Amino acid sequence: MAARRGGLLVVDCSWNRLSERGGLDPLATGSHHLARRRLPWLLAGNPQHYGRLGQLNTAEAFAGALWILGESELATRVAETFAGGPGFLQLNEQPLAAYVRAHSAAELRAAEREFF
């Protein structure tokens, strides 16, 4: 499933199956730097993977990214649309705040180590 809103595109599938869904395959296109990018560590709030590190569903990953980018209101609206969404934000309240305060990749990684 894909959804567009205000120029944003969210693809709801596993990254290892993205090319099957008609999405960009960073390894096939030569854009290898895309394959190395990831969100900082967060705990899943969804019922299937609750409390597991990095086992986020698409909506959690999207809400987490929005929060880190300073779009907390939109992140909250996204989180309110799925089971475990509000819990996801509560569960990750301190790490998300630290990630927002980070001004460099080194500071962000230090915050990850502090919490996880």
SULGI-V617000 format. One record per residue. N is the residue number from 1. PSI is psi in radians with two decimals (999 if undefined). Layout:
{{N | PSI} {N | PSI}}
//
This chain:
{{1 | 2.40} {2 | 2.53} {3 | 2.40} {4 | 2.41} {5 | 2.06} {6 | 0.71} {7 | 0.03} {8 | 2.55} {9 | 2.22} {10 | 2.16} {11 | 2.09} {12 | 1.51} {13 | 2.90} {14 | 2.47} {15 | -0.59} {16 | -0.07} {17 | 0.20} {18 | -0.73} {19 | -0.50} {20 | -0.44} {21 | 0.11} {22 | 0.26} {23 | -3.13} {24 | 2.31} {25 | 1.75} {26 | -0.52} {27 | -0.63} {28 | -0.51} {29 | -0.10} {30 | 0.07} {31 | 1.06} {32 | -0.49} {33 | -0.46} {34 | -0.59} {35 | -0.36} {36 | -0.12} {37 | 2.49} {38 | 2.84} {39 | 2.69} {40 | 2.83} {41 | 2.33} {42 | 2.72} {43 | 2.45} {44 | 2.47} {45 | -0.10} {46 | 2.61} {47 | -0.57} {48 | -0.63} {49 | 0.47} {50 | 2.23} {51 | -0.04} {52 | 2.34} {53 | 2.14} {54 | 0.08} {55 | 0.91} {56 | 2.58} {57 | 3.06} {58 | -0.77} {59 | -0.66} {60 | -0.79} {61 | -0.74} {62 | -0.83} {63 | -0.73} {64 | -0.77} {65 | -0.76} {66 | -0.77} {67 | -0.83} {68 | -0.57} {69 | 0.08} {70 | 0.17} {71 | 0.99} {72 | -0.62} {73 | -0.80} {74 | -0.68} {75 | -0.73} {76 | -0.72} {77 | -0.70} {78 | -0.80} {79 | -0.55} {80 | -0.17} {81 | -0.06} {82 | 2.72} {83 | 2.24} {84 | -0.06} {85 | -0.94} {86 | -0.65} {87 | -0.61} {88 | -0.81} {89 | -0.69} {90 | -0.76} {91 | -0.58} {92 | 0.31} {93 | -0.88} {94 | -0.81} {95 | -0.74} {96 | -0.74} {97 | -0.71} {98 | -0.68} {99 | -0.65} {100 | -0.67} {101 | -0.31} {102 | 2.34} {103 | 0.04} {104 | 2.90} {105 | -0.64} {106 | -0.74} {107 | -0.66} {108 | -0.78} {109 | -0.62} {110 | -0.70} {111 | -0.70} {112 | -0.82} {113 | -0.60} {114 | -0.69} {115 | -0.50} {116 | 999}}
//
